[in-house]
């Protein structure tokens, strides 16, 4: 019986014991190269992505489409949809709780991370105004006596 081992696998398994463990900055030397590991928000330990050291933080550009306009927004891929709503509230004058964010046909929760859902650079996201809140606003305007409302009284 003959046992064969790949040299790369043998080197990798022999170096793992001395490669340091744990956190976001762990590194393992394999065949002259160095593998850096990072801990994702979901708790998964993965190989760190290649990025330019000179560029600083990696940013992605997302095109957010509303009913009548679109906005290009640059955010970090590890941002949440709630943070995206806060940025959109500045541009659209809609409060974050009044917004509904859809990506790939599904409404996304505020605590979901963009990169965990699969949002990449130059992807499109749809932002709609929550219809229930929109209806409440319209009913609130007519009840308080807006212009043309039957509750509007003019005294001379």
Backbone as a printed PyTorch tensor [residue, N CA C, xyz], in Angstrom:
tensor([[[  0.8390,  -1.1720,   0.0000],
         [  0.0000,   0.0000,   0.0000],
         [  0.8880,   1.2400,   0.0000]],

        [[  0.5790,   2.1740,  -0.8790],
         [  1.3630,   3.3970,  -1.0110],
         [  0.4840,   4.5830,  -0.6510]],

        [[  1.0150,   5.4720,   0.1880],
         [  0.3060,   6.6970,   0.5360],
         [  1.0040,   7.8610,  -0.1320]],

        [[  0.2320,   8.6650,  -0.8490],
         [  0.7830,   9.8350,  -1.5150],
         [  0.2210,  11.0840,  -0.8580]],

        [[  1.0830,  12.0550,  -0.6660],
         [  0.6420,  13.3510,  -0.1330],
         [  1.0790,  14.4430,  -1.0740]],

        [[  0.2060,  15.3820,  -1.2660],
         [  0.5680,  16.5520,  -2.0540],
         [  1.5550,  17.3770,  -1.2410]],

        [[  2.5880,  17.9090,  -1.8960],
         [  3.5780,  18.7160,  -1.1760],
         [  2.9320,  19.9620,  -0.5960]],

        [[  2.0190,  20.5690,  -1.3470],
         [  1.3580,  21.7800,  -0.8840],
         [  0.5400,  21.4720,   0.3700]],

        [[ -0.1940,  20.3600,   0.3590],
         [ -0.9950,  20.0010,   1.5160],
         [ -0.1020,  19.6830,   2.7020]],

        [[  0.9910,  19.0050,   2.4650],
         [  1.9100,  18.6570,   3.5430],
         [  2.4920,  19.9180,   4.1660]],

        [[  2.9010,  20.8430,   3.3340],
         [  3.4600,  22.0970,   3.8700],
         [  2.4180,  22.8630,   4.6530]],

        [[  1.2130,  22.9000,   4.1150],
         [  0.1380,  23.6440,   4.7610],
         [ -0.1770,  23.0440,   6.1230]],

        [[ -0.2960,  21.7130,   6.1850],
         [ -0.6680,  21.0960,   7.4470],
         [  0.4600,  21.1940,   8.4730]],

        [[  1.7110,  21.2140,   8.0310],
         [  2.8090,  21.3080,   8.9910],
         [  2.9720,  22.7250,   9.5210]],

        [[  2.5540,  23.7200,   8.7870],
         [  2.7130,  25.1050,   9.2260],
         [  1.5340,  25.5980,  10.0550]],

        [[  0.3880,  24.9340,   9.9690],
         [ -0.7770,  25.4200,  10.6860],
         [ -0.5690,  25.4230,  12.1920]],

        [[  0.1810,  24.4960,  12.7120],
         [  0.4090,  24.4500,  14.1510],
         [  1.1700,  25.6520,  14.6580]],

        [[  2.0490,  26.2380,  13.8530],
         [  2.8480,  27.3660,  14.3160],
         [  2.3960,  28.6840,  13.7190]],

        [[  1.2590,  28.7080,  13.0330],
         [  0.8330,  29.9060,  12.3120],
         [  0.0910,  30.9150,  13.1460]],

        [[ -0.0880,  30.7110,  14.4190],
         [ -0.8440,  31.6720,  15.2090],
         [ -2.3230,  31.3720,  15.0510]],

        [[ -3.1080,  31.7530,  15.9890],
         [ -4.5020,  31.3650,  15.8820],
         [ -5.4380,  32.5160,  16.1170]],

        [[ -6.6910,  32.2390,  15.7960],
         [ -7.7290,  33.1450,  16.2150],
         [ -7.9810,  34.3070,  15.3100]],

        [[ -8.0270,  35.4790,  15.8280],
         [ -8.5570,  36.7370,  15.3590],
         [ -8.3830,  37.1300,  13.9260]],

        [[ -8.6360,  38.3800,  13.6780],
         [ -8.6470,  38.9130,  12.3390],
         [ -7.2790,  39.0560,  11.7320]],

        [[ -6.2140,  38.9930,  12.4950],
         [ -4.8910,  39.2270,  11.9440],
         [ -4.0350,  37.9850,  11.8390]],

        [[ -4.6200,  36.8050,  11.9360],
         [ -3.8300,  35.5770,  11.8730],
         [ -3.2630,  35.3910,  10.4720]],

        [[ -2.0600,  34.8110,  10.3900],
         [ -1.4300,  34.5800,   9.0960],
         [ -0.7840,  33.2100,   9.1010]],

        [[ -0.7880,  32.5570,   7.9450],
         [ -0.1740,  31.2510,   7.7820],
         [  0.7640,  31.3290,   6.5930]],

        [[  1.9680,  30.7840,   6.7370],
         [  2.9340,  30.7790,   5.6350],
         [  2.7720,  29.4750,   4.8660]],

        [[  2.5580,  29.5680,   3.5740],
         [  2.3960,  28.3820,   2.7430],
         [  3.2490,  28.5480,   1.5030]],

        [[  4.2360,  27.6940,   1.3380],
         [  5.0390,  27.6770,   0.1180],
         [  5.6220,  29.0270,  -0.2550]],

        [[  6.1270,  29.7920,   0.6800],
         [  6.7360,  31.0780,   0.3770],
         [  5.7360,  32.2320,   0.3890]],

        [[  4.4250,  31.9630,   0.2870],
         [  3.4130,  33.0140,   0.3250],
         [  2.8000,  33.0830,   1.7060]],

        [[  2.0210,  34.1040,   1.9590],
         [  1.4060,  34.2670,   3.2630],
         [ -0.0900,  34.4010,   3.0820]],

        [[ -0.8550,  33.6300,   3.8210],
         [ -2.3080,  33.7000,   3.7760],
         [ -2.7650,  34.4540,   5.0110]],

        [[ -3.5430,  35.5080,   4.8190],
         [ -4.0790,  36.2700,   5.9450],
         [ -5.5450,  35.9050,   6.1060]],

        [[ -5.9700,  35.7890,   7.3610],
         [ -7.3290,  35.3950,   7.6780],
         [ -8.0620,  36.5550,   8.3170]],

        [[ -9.4010,  36.5840,   8.1410],
         [-10.2170,  37.5980,   8.7950],
         [-11.4840,  36.9540,   9.3340]],

        [[-12.0410,  37.5480,  10.3680],
         [-13.2550,  37.0590,  10.9860],
         [-14.4160,  37.9020,  10.4910]],

        [[-15.3720,  37.2760,   9.7910],
         [-16.5310,  37.9790,   9.2380],
         [-17.5570,  38.2630,  10.3310]],

        [[-18.4740,  39.2260,  10.0980],
         [-19.4880,  39.5450,  11.1120],
         [-20.3560,  38.3390,  11.4890]],

        [[-20.5330,  37.3930,  10.5820],
         [-21.3130,  36.2050,  10.8870],
         [-20.5700,  35.2030,  11.7510]],

        [[-19.2740,  35.4410,  12.0230],
         [-18.4790,  34.5540,  12.8550],
         [-17.6450,  33.5570,  12.0660]],

        [[-17.6530,  33.6490,  10.7390],
         [-16.9040,  32.7050,   9.9180],
         [-15.4850,  33.2070,   9.7050]],

        [[-14.5010,  32.3100,   9.8340],
         [-13.1040,  32.6350,   9.5810],
         [-12.8070,  32.3360,   8.1170]],

        [[-12.4150,  33.3580,   7.3460],
         [-12.1800,  33.1950,   5.9080],
         [-10.8600,  33.8360,   5.5280]],

        [[-10.3770,  33.4770,   4.3400],
         [ -9.1550,  34.0800,   3.8300],
         [ -9.4340,  35.5370,   3.4970]],

        [[ -8.5290,  36.4190,   3.9200],
         [ -8.7150,  37.8480,   3.7200],
         [ -8.6630,  38.1770,   2.2360]],

        [[ -9.5310,  39.0810,   1.8020],
         [ -9.5810,  39.4810,   0.4100],
         [ -8.3700,  40.3120,   0.0460]],

        [[ -7.9610,  40.1980,  -1.2100],
         [ -6.8690,  41.0190,  -1.7150],
         [ -7.3930,  42.4360,  -1.9050]],

        [[ -6.6430,  43.4170,  -1.4290],
         [ -7.0220,  44.8120,  -1.6180],
         [ -5.7620,  45.6490,  -1.6920]],

        [[ -5.9030,  46.8160,  -2.2800],
         [ -4.7800,  47.7480,  -2.3540],
         [ -4.5190,  48.3180,  -0.9770]],

        [[ -3.2910,  48.2010,  -0.5060],
         [ -2.9350,  48.7620,   0.7920],
         [ -2.9910,  50.2910,   0.7550]],

        [[ -2.7420,  50.8990,  -0.4130],
         [ -2.7040,  52.3530,  -0.5290],
         [ -4.0870,  52.9740,  -0.5760]],

        [[ -5.0910,  52.2050,  -0.9680],
         [ -6.4180,  52.7820,  -1.1560],
         [ -7.1620,  53.0120,   0.1490]],

        [[ -6.6880,  52.4750,   1.2410],
         [ -7.3740,  52.6560,   2.5150],
         [ -8.5690,  51.7190,   2.5840]],

        [[ -9.7180,  52.2340,   2.9640],
         [-10.9200,  51.4230,   3.0750],
         [-11.4900,  51.1250,   1.7000]],

        [[-11.9570,  49.9060,   1.5040],
         [-12.5720,  49.5010,   0.2530],
         [-14.0010,  50.0250,   0.2320]],

        [[-14.3890,  50.6540,  -0.8410],
         [-15.7350,  51.1900,  -0.9850],
         [-16.3760,  50.5780,  -2.2240]],

        [[-17.6900,  50.3650,  -2.1610],
         [-18.4320,  49.9350,  -3.3330],
         [-19.4540,  51.0060,  -3.6620]],

        [[-19.8020,  51.1040,  -4.9210],
         [-20.8060,  52.0720,  -5.3580],
         [-22.0940,  51.3250,  -5.6510]],

        [[-23.1730,  51.7620,  -5.0380],
         [-24.4820,  51.1390,  -5.2160],
         [-25.3970,  52.1590,  -5.8800]],

        [[-26.1250,  51.7330,  -6.8890],
         [-27.1260,  52.6000,  -7.5230],
         [-28.4690,  52.3040,  -6.8660]],

        [[-28.9950,  53.3160,  -6.1810],
         [-30.2770,  53.1760,  -5.4970],
         [-31.3270,  53.8730,  -6.3420]],

        [[-32.3270,  53.1110,  -6.7410],
         [-33.3850,  53.6330,  -7.5930],
         [-34.6400,  53.8650,  -6.7660]],

        [[-35.2010,  55.0620,  -6.8960],
         [-36.4970,  55.3470,  -6.2980],
         [-37.5040,  55.3420,  -7.4420]],

        [[-38.7210,  55.7660,  -7.1900],
         [-39.7310,  55.7510,  -8.2440],
         [-39.3510,  56.6950,  -9.3800]],

        [[-38.8460,  57.8690,  -9.0540],
         [-38.5960,  58.8640, -10.0920],
         [-37.1250,  59.2150, -10.2860]],

        [[-36.2440,  58.8440,  -9.3630],
         [-34.8330,  59.2190,  -9.4340],
         [-33.9530,  58.0380,  -9.0970]],

        [[-32.6570,  58.2110,  -9.3100],
         [-31.6720,  57.2410,  -8.8460],
         [-30.4980,  57.9920,  -8.2590]],

        [[-29.8180,  57.3520,  -7.3110],
         [-28.6690,  57.9330,  -6.6240],
         [-27.5380,  56.9110,  -6.6120]],

        [[-26.3150,  57.3640,  -6.8760],
         [-25.1340,  56.5200,  -6.7260],
         [-24.5320,  56.8120,  -5.3580]],

        [[-24.4210,  55.7850,  -4.5240],
         [-23.9320,  55.9490,  -3.1610],
         [-22.7250,  55.0480,  -2.9640]],

        [[-21.6560,  55.6080,  -2.3860],
         [-20.4590,  54.8230,  -2.0700],
         [-20.4780,  54.4690,  -0.5950]],

        [[-20.4300,  53.1710,  -0.2990],
         [-20.4320,  52.6760,   1.0770],
         [-19.4320,  51.5350,   1.1930]],

        [[-19.1150,  51.1560,   2.4210],
         [-18.2700,  49.9950,   2.6540],
         [-19.1140,  48.7370,   2.4740]],

        [[-18.5310,  47.6680,   1.9500],
         [-19.3270,  46.4510,   1.7470],
         [-19.8220,  45.8210,   3.0480]],

        [[-19.1860,  46.1450,   4.1690],
         [-19.6150,  45.5820,   5.4490],
         [-20.7050,  46.4130,   6.1170]],

        [[-21.1960,  47.4360,   5.4540],
         [-22.2780,  48.2530,   5.9980],
         [-23.5800,  47.4500,   6.0200]],

        [[-24.5230,  47.9230,   6.8180],
         [-25.8260,  47.2660,   6.8820],
         [-26.8360,  48.0480,   6.0470]],

        [[-27.9830,  47.4210,   5.8010],
         [-29.0440,  48.1060,   5.0690],
         [-29.6020,  49.2550,   5.9000]],

        [[-29.5340,  49.1590,   7.2210],
         [-29.9610,  50.2640,   8.0830],
         [-29.0800,  51.4880,   7.9020]],

        [[-27.7640,  51.2770,   7.7720],
         [-26.8460,  52.3910,   7.5260],
         [-27.0970,  52.9930,   6.1420]],

        [[-27.4400,  52.1450,   5.1740],
         [-27.7820,  52.6290,   3.8360],
         [-29.0400,  53.4850,   3.8850]],

        [[-30.0200,  53.0940,   4.7030],
         [-31.2470,  53.8800,   4.8540],
         [-30.9560,  55.2550,   5.4490]],

        [[-30.0110,  55.3050,   6.3870],
         [-29.6610,  56.5940,   6.9940],
         [-29.0740,  57.5230,   5.9400]],

        [[-28.1850,  56.9980,   5.0900],
         [-27.6280,  57.8140,   4.0100],
         [-28.7180,  58.2630,   3.0390]],

        [[-29.6500,  57.3670,   2.7450],
         [-30.7340,  57.7110,   1.8260],
         [-31.6870,  58.7410,   2.4280]],

        [[-31.8240,  58.7430,   3.7450],
         [-32.7220,  59.7270,   4.3700],
         [-32.2140,  61.1480,   4.1580]],

        [[-30.9050,  61.3010,   4.0500],
         [-30.3370,  62.6180,   3.7840],
         [-30.6700,  63.0690,   2.3500]],

        [[-30.6170,  62.1250,   1.4200],
         [-30.8560,  62.4560,   0.0130],
         [-32.3290,  62.5740,  -0.3470]],

        [[-33.1870,  61.7660,   0.2770],
         [-34.5860,  61.7040,  -0.1460],
         [-35.5650,  62.3730,   0.8060]],

        [[-35.1130,  62.8320,   1.9520],
         [-35.9670,  63.4420,   2.9800],
         [-37.0290,  62.4710,   3.4990]],

        [[-36.7790,  61.1690,   3.4010],
         [-37.6460,  60.1510,   3.9950],
         [-36.9190,  59.5670,   5.1940]],

        [[-37.6020,  59.4620,   6.3170],
         [-36.9970,  58.8640,   7.5050],
         [-36.6850,  57.3910,   7.2290]],

        [[-35.6600,  56.8260,   7.8890],
         [-35.3070,  55.4170,   7.6520],
         [-36.4700,  54.4410,   7.8820]],

        [[-37.3410,  54.7030,   8.8650],
         [-38.4620,  53.8010,   9.1050],
         [-39.5460,  53.9230,   8.0320]],

        [[-39.4930,  54.9720,   7.2040],
         [-40.4510,  55.1510,   6.1130],
         [-39.9820,  54.4890,   4.8120]],

        [[-38.7680,  53.9370,   4.8130],
         [-38.1810,  53.3730,   3.6010],
         [-38.2810,  51.8560,   3.6060]],

        [[-38.4340,  51.3130,   2.4070],
         [-38.3500,  49.8670,   2.1980],
         [-37.2620,  49.6400,   1.1620]],

        [[-36.2480,  48.8290,   1.4940],
         [-35.1240,  48.5430,   0.6010],
         [-35.3030,  47.1410,   0.0360]],

        [[-35.2670,  47.0350,  -1.3000],
         [-35.3810,  45.7420,  -1.9610],
         [-34.1140,  45.4640,  -2.7530]],

        [[-33.5840,  44.2410,  -2.6070],
         [-32.4370,  43.7900,  -3.3900],
         [-32.7500,  42.3930,  -3.8810]],

        [[-32.6330,  42.1790,  -5.1730],
         [-32.9550,  40.9030,  -5.8250],
         [-34.3810,  40.4730,  -5.5170]],

        [[-35.2940,  41.4490,  -5.5180],
         [-36.7110,  41.1540,  -5.3630],
         [-37.1900,  40.8860,  -3.9530]],

        [[-36.3130,  40.9980,  -2.9480],
         [-36.7080,  40.7420,  -1.5660],
         [-36.4460,  41.9640,  -0.7130]],

        [[-37.3730,  42.2290,   0.2110],
         [-37.1590,  43.3220,   1.1530],
         [-36.1030,  42.8990,   2.1530]],

        [[-35.1710,  43.7830,   2.4480],
         [-34.0570,  43.4700,   3.3410],
         [-34.2390,  44.1460,   4.6900]],

        [[-33.8160,  43.4490,   5.7330],
         [-33.9030,  43.9630,   7.0970],
         [-32.7590,  44.9360,   7.3660]],

        [[-32.9450,  45.8080,   8.3460],
         [-31.9480,  46.8290,   8.6730],
         [-30.6400,  46.2420,   9.1850]],

        [[-30.6830,  45.0910,   9.8400],
         [-29.4740,  44.5360,  10.4410],
         [-28.6940,  43.6200,   9.4990]],

        [[-29.1410,  43.4200,   8.2730],
         [-28.4320,  42.5620,   7.3170],
         [-27.2650,  43.3280,   6.6890]],

        [[-26.1250,  42.6700,   6.5740],
         [-24.9410,  43.2800,   5.9800],
         [-24.9810,  43.1380,   4.4600]],

        [[-24.4990,  44.1700,   3.7600],
         [-24.5410,  44.1710,   2.2970],
         [-23.7630,  43.0030,   1.7110]],

        [[-22.5320,  42.7780,   2.1840],
         [-21.6980,  41.7300,   1.5940],
         [-22.2140,  40.3330,   1.9140]],

        [[-22.9340,  40.1670,   3.0050],
         [-23.4810,  38.8580,   3.3590],
         [-24.6640,  38.4940,   2.4570]],

        [[-25.3730,  39.4850,   1.9680],
         [-26.5040,  39.2560,   1.0690],
         [-26.0160,  39.0770,  -0.3710]],

        [[-24.8450,  39.6410,  -0.6850],
         [-24.2990,  39.4990,  -2.0340],
         [-24.2700,  40.7950,  -2.8220]],

        [[-24.4230,  41.9360,  -2.1490],
         [-24.3610,  43.2240,  -2.8430],
         [-22.9080,  43.4980,  -3.2120]],

        [[-22.6590,  43.7610,  -4.4740],
         [-21.3150,  44.0210,  -4.9700],
         [-21.2650,  45.4070,  -5.5940]],

        [[-20.0770,  45.7810,  -6.0420],
         [-19.8740,  47.0760,  -6.6800],
         [-20.7500,  47.1940,  -7.9180]],

        [[-21.4050,  48.3260,  -8.0710],
         [-22.2680,  48.6820,  -9.2060],
         [-23.5680,  47.8680,  -9.2560]],

        [[-24.0050,  47.3060,  -8.1260],
         [-25.3000,  46.6240,  -8.0710],
         [-26.4060,  47.6480,  -7.8770]],

        [[-27.6270,  47.2440,  -8.2120],
         [-28.7780,  48.1380,  -8.1040],
         [-29.6820,  47.6880,  -6.9640]],

        [[-30.1650,  48.6790,  -6.2190],
         [-31.0530,  48.4530,  -5.0830],
         [-32.2590,  49.3540,  -5.2850]],

        [[-33.4520,  48.8670,  -4.9470],
         [-34.6790,  49.6420,  -5.1040],
         [-35.1410,  50.1360,  -3.7460]],

        [[-35.4480,  51.4360,  -3.6580],
         [-35.9470,  52.0170,  -2.4260],
         [-37.3560,  52.5260,  -2.6770]],

        [[-38.3070,  52.0670,  -1.8650],
         [-39.6970,  52.4990,  -1.9620],
         [-40.1300,  53.1070,  -0.6450]],

        [[-41.1230,  53.9920,  -0.7310],
         [-41.7040,  54.5380,   0.4920],
         [-42.7130,  53.5280,   1.0190]],

        [[-42.6860,  53.2810,   2.3220],
         [-43.5950,  52.3200,   2.9350],
         [-45.0350,  52.7800,   2.7030]],

        [[-45.8600,  51.9730,   2.0290],
         [-47.2200,  52.4210,   1.6960],
         [-48.0890,  52.6830,   2.9240]],

        [[-47.8920,  51.9430,   4.0080],
         [-48.6970,  52.1630,   5.2110],
         [-48.4020,  53.5370,   5.8100]],

        [[-47.1420,  53.9000,   5.8550],
         [-46.7690,  55.2010,   6.4210],
         [-47.1980,  56.3200,   5.4750]],

        [[-47.1190,  56.0710,   4.1800],
         [-47.5660,  57.0660,   3.2010],
         [-49.0610,  57.3410,   3.3590]],

        [[-49.8370,  56.2890,   3.5790],
         [-51.2790,  56.4440,   3.7740],
         [-51.5710,  57.1950,   5.0680]],

        [[-50.8180,  56.8710,   6.1310],
         [-51.0110,  57.5800,   7.4030],
         [-50.7130,  59.0590,   7.2610]],

        [[-49.6780,  59.3920,   6.4830],
         [-49.3440,  60.8060,   6.2540],
         [-50.4860,  61.5160,   5.5520]],

        [[-51.0180,  60.8820,   4.5090],
         [-52.1200,  61.5050,   3.7640],
         [-53.3570,  61.6690,   4.6340]],

        [[-53.6880,  60.6710,   5.4360],
         [-54.8370,  60.7810,   6.3320],
         [-54.5830,  61.8230,   7.4070]],

        [[-53.3650,  61.9050,   7.8820],
         [-53.0190,  62.9010,   8.8920],
         [-53.1430,  64.3110,   8.3580]],

        [[-52.7740,  64.5120,   7.0910],
         [-52.8930,  65.8440,   6.4950],
         [-54.3490,  66.2510,   6.3370]],

        [[-55.2390,  65.3240,   5.9560],
         [-56.6350,  65.6950,   5.7610],
         [-57.3410,  65.8930,   7.0910]],

        [[-56.9280,  65.1770,   8.1440],
         [-57.5660,  65.3290,   9.4470],
         [-57.1760,  66.6400,  10.1240]],

        [[-55.9560,  67.0970,   9.8780],
         [-55.5100,  68.3070,  10.5540],
         [-56.0050,  69.5680,   9.8770]],

        [[-56.6580,  69.4240,   8.7550],
         [-57.2350,  70.6040,   8.1280],
         [-56.3110,  71.2600,   7.1270]],

        [[-55.7840,  70.4970,   6.2310],
         [-54.9570,  71.0640,   5.1730],
         [-55.7970,  71.8660,   4.2040]],

        [[-55.1850,  72.5030,   3.2450],
         [-55.8980,  73.3220,   2.2790],
         [-56.8330,  72.4450,   1.4700]],

        [[-58.0650,  72.8860,   1.3190],
         [-59.0610,  72.1290,   0.5640],
         [-59.7500,  71.0700,   1.4210]],

        [[-59.4530,  71.0130,   2.6870],
         [-60.0420,  70.0320,   3.5680],
         [-61.3710,  70.5740,   4.1190]],

        [[-62.3560,  69.6920,   4.3310],
         [-63.6180,  70.1510,   4.9140],
         [-63.4630,  70.6070,   6.3590]],

        [[-62.3440,  70.2550,   7.0000],
         [-62.1240,  70.6490,   8.3820],
         [-61.5010,  72.0400,   8.4860]],

        [[-61.1780,  72.6320,   7.3610],
         [-60.5290,  73.9260,   7.3520],
         [-61.5790,  75.0150,   7.5930]],

        [[-61.3790,  75.8220,   8.6140],
         [-62.3300,  76.9070,   8.8910],
         [-61.6150,  78.2250,   8.7220]],

        [[-62.3100,  79.1460,   8.1100],
         [-61.7630,  80.4830,   7.9100],
         [-62.6430,  81.4590,   8.6790]],

        [[-62.0290,  82.1980,   9.5620],
         [-62.7870,  83.1930,  10.3170],
         [-62.3610,  84.5830,   9.8890]],

        [[-63.3510,  85.4330,   9.7650],
         [-63.0920,  86.7880,   9.2950],
         [-63.2530,  87.7760,  10.4140]]])
